């Protein structure tokens, strides 16, 4: 376990150790003013939507406005740095995403160290990607695709929404573990990548499941496998990649983080409210409709997830030789 990972888990552990201690006056008064939830993606997208769901819940539960602030750019680094530099008082939070784990290796130099500078609050949800092909590809299963790819090394193109995206990393993990040679075609976002997939300009994509599911149901794309460890309720008949490539797992996950040194009692209060959200029947329905599953748990649980994902995707980034756009 490297130094930064130990530091992150220690920070999360401090928060857990204080669970059960009577809250201070500061925590009892929290929040006494509006709270910003910074999202490193454009407004109107799925990440922004998730942020607004959380913000609405916390607003209703804690009696102060939780306001989503969209700060896209720099592969989420602009938003992350803004939160890292904010006062550690619980009034500036971050929607944590896989990019935060991937960027630690993807970018040669950042103005912050995510594991060192961010305190984990709570895990939210995770949802899988789907390995899909254009119907012109003859393979109908993962083993058939692997055989097809090995018979045509370097001739099959896979689309992604850009370097370092979960779509890109899912494909590179598959390349690494299945031993196939696929050509990466990065796009500026998932929408144009999906457009070319539908047109047959590229052959395979590891797209976010919610984005592709209707095209799959319409027969415009052929699903080969789900990238998570278990099958998805949205496509229950589709196997997992791990059924054919043991140990494979890739999913988009989200959580909430705060600047380091945020009072542990405030982190604990936010954690409890987020966990309450994840078991609320209305929220459970919305989560299921997205094809997602709950994460939840304690701050240390989320800290462990982030540390493990940072280590995992660091290996994949180095394998791919990927660089930030």
Residue pairs with C-beta under 8 A, 6 or more apart in sequence:
1 9
1 307
2 311
4 113
4 115
4 116
5 115
5 307
5 310
5 311
7 115
7 116
8 115
8 116
8 118
8 120
8 303
8 306
8 307
9 300
9 303
9 304
9 307
11 119
11 120
11 260
11 303
12 119
12 120
12 298
12 299
12 300
12 302
12 303
12 304
13 300
13 303
14 264
15 119
15 120
15 264
15 267
15 268
15 271
15 298
15 299
15 300
16 298
16 299
16 300
17 264
18 264
18 265
18 268
19 268
19 298
21 265
23 265
23 269
24 263
24 265
26 263
26 265
26 266
27 263
27 265
27 266
27 268
27 269
30 62
30 90
30 266
30 269
31 62
31 63
31 64
31 90
31 91
32 64
33 64
33 91
34 64
34 65
34 66
34 67
34 91
35 58
35 64
35 65
35 66
35 67
35 90
35 91
35 92
35 93
36 66
36 67
36 69
36 91
36 92
36 93
37 51
37 54
37 55
37 66
37 67
37 68
37 69
37 93
37 94
37 95
37 256
38 69
38 71
38 79
38 82
38 83
38 92
38 93
38 94
38 95
39 47
39 48
39 51
39 68
39 69
39 70
39 71
39 79
39 95
40 47
40 71
40 72
40 73
40 74
40 75
40 76
40 77
40 78
40 79
40 80
40 94
40 95
40 97
40 99
41 47
41 48
41 70
41 72
41 76
41 97
42 48
42 70
42 72
43 70
46 208
46 210
46 290
47 95
47 97
47 254
48 68
48 70
50 95
50 124
50 125
50 254
51 68
51 95
52 68
53 283
53 286
54 66
54 95
54 124
54 256
54 274
54 277
55 66
55 67
55 68
56 66
57 273
57 274
57 277
57 280
57 283
58 66
58 270
58 273
58 274
58 277
59 65
59 66
61 273
61 276
61 277
62 273
71 78
71 79
71 82
72 78
72 79
73 79
75 99
75 103
75 106
75 107
75 164
75 324
75 325
76 97
76 99
76 100
76 103
77 103
77 107
77 110
79 94
80 94
80 100
80 103
80 112
80 114
80 118
81 110
81 111
81 112
82 92
83 92
83 93
83 94
83 118
83 257
83 258
83 259
84 112
84 114
84 117
84 118
84 259
84 260
85 259
86 92
86 259
87 259
88 119
88 258
88 259
88 260
88 261
88 262
88 263
89 262
89 263
89 266
90 258
90 262
90 263
90 266
90 267
90 270
92 258
92 259
93 121
93 256
93 257
93 258
93 270
94 118
94 256
94 257
94 258
95 254
95 255
95 256
96 118
96 120
96 254
96 255
96 256
96 257
96 302
96 306
97 252
97 253
97 254
98 166
98 169
98 252
98 253
98 309
98 313
99 164
99 165
100 114
100 118
100 257
100 306
100 310
101 114
101 306
101 309
101 310
101 312
101 313
102 164
102 166
102 169
102 313
102 317
103 110
103 114
103 164
103 324
104 110
104 113
104 114
104 115
104 310
104 314
105 310
105 313
105 314
105 317
105 318
106 163
106 164
106 317
106 322
106 323
106 324
107 324
108 323
108 324
114 306
114 310
115 306
115 307
115 310
116 260
117 259
117 260
118 257
118 258
118 259
118 260
119 257
119 258
119 259
119 260
119 261
119 262
119 267
119 299
120 255
120 257
120 299
120 300
120 302
120 303
120 306
121 255
121 256
121 257
121 258
121 267
121 270
121 271
121 274
121 299
121 302
122 255
122 256
122 270
122 271
122 274
122 275
122 295
122 296
122 297
122 299
122 302
123 253
123 254
123 255
123 295
123 296
123 297
123 301
123 302
123 305
124 253
124 254
124 255
124 256
124 274
124 278
124 294
124 295
124 296
125 253
125 254
125 278
125 287
125 290
125 292
125 293
125 294
125 295
126 228
126 251
126 252
126 253
126 254
126 292
126 293
126 295
127 208
127 209
127 210
127 228
127 232
127 251
127 252
127 290
127 291
127 292
127 293
128 209
128 226
128 227
128 228
128 232
128 250
128 251
128 252
128 291
129 166
129 167
129 170
129 206
129 207
129 208
129 209
129 226
129 227
129 250
129 251
129 252
130 206
130 207
130 208
130 209
130 212
130 213
130 216
130 223
130 225
130 226
130 227
130 232
130 235
130 238
131 142
131 145
131 170
131 174
131 204
131 205
131 206
131 223
131 224
131 225
131 226
131 227
131 241
132 197
132 204
132 205
132 206
132 207
132 212
132 216
132 221
132 222
132 223
132 224
133 139
133 145
133 203
133 204
133 205
133 221
133 222
133 224
134 197
134 198
134 200
134 202
134 203
134 204
134 221
134 222
135 219
135 220
135 221
135 222
136 200
136 203
137 145
137 148
137 156
137 203
137 204
137 222
138 144
138 148
139 145
139 147
139 148
139 224
140 222
140 224
141 224
141 244
142 224
142 225
142 239
142 241
142 243
142 244
142 245
143 244
145 204
145 224
146 178
146 179
146 180
146 244
148 156
149 156
149 178
149 180
149 181
149 182
150 179
150 180
153 180
153 181
154 181
154 182
154 183
155 183
156 182
156 183
156 203
156 204
157 182
157 183
157 184
157 185
157 201
157 202
157 203
157 204
158 171
158 182
158 183
158 184
158 185
158 202
158 203
158 204
158 205
158 206
159 167
159 185
159 186
159 187
159 193
159 194
159 196
159 197
159 202
159 204
159 205
160 167
160 168
160 171
160 184
160 185
160 186
160 187
160 193
160 205
160 206
161 167
161 168
161 186
161 187
161 188
161 189
161 190
161 193
162 168
162 186
162 187
162 188
162 189
162 325
163 186
163 322
163 323
163 324
163 325
164 317
164 322
164 324
164 325
165 190
166 208
166 250
166 251
166 252
167 190
167 193
167 205
167 206
167 207
167 208
168 184
168 186
168 320
168 322
169 250
169 313
169 316
169 317
169 320
170 206
170 227
170 250
171 182
171 184
171 204
171 205
171 206
172 184
172 316
172 317
172 319
172 320
172 322
173 248
173 250
173 316
174 180
174 206
174 241
174 245
174 248
175 181
175 182
175 319
175 320
176 316
176 319
176 320
177 245
177 247
177 248
178 245
182 204
184 320
185 193
185 196
185 202
186 325
187 193
187 196
190 207
190 208
190 211
193 202
193 205
193 207
194 205
194 207
194 211
194 212
194 215
196 202
197 205
197 207
197 221
198 215
198 220
198 221
205 212
206 227
206 250
208 252
209 226
209 232
209 234
209 235
209 291
210 234
210 290
210 291
212 221
212 223
213 234
213 235
213 291
215 221
216 222
216 223
216 235
223 235
223 238
224 238
225 238
225 239
225 240
225 241
225 243
225 244
226 232
226 235
226 238
226 239
226 240
226 241
227 240
227 241
227 248
227 249
227 250
227 251
228 240
228 249
228 250
228 251
229 240
229 242
229 249
230 240
231 238
231 239
231 240
232 238
232 291
233 288
233 291
234 291
240 248
241 248
241 249
241 250
242 248
242 249
253 295
253 305
253 309
254 295
255 295
255 302
255 305
255 306
256 270
256 274
258 266
258 267
258 270
267 299
268 299
271 298
271 299
274 296
275 296
275 297
277 283
278 284
278 287
278 294
278 295
278 296
279 294
279 296
284 294
287 293
287 294
295 301
295 302
295 305
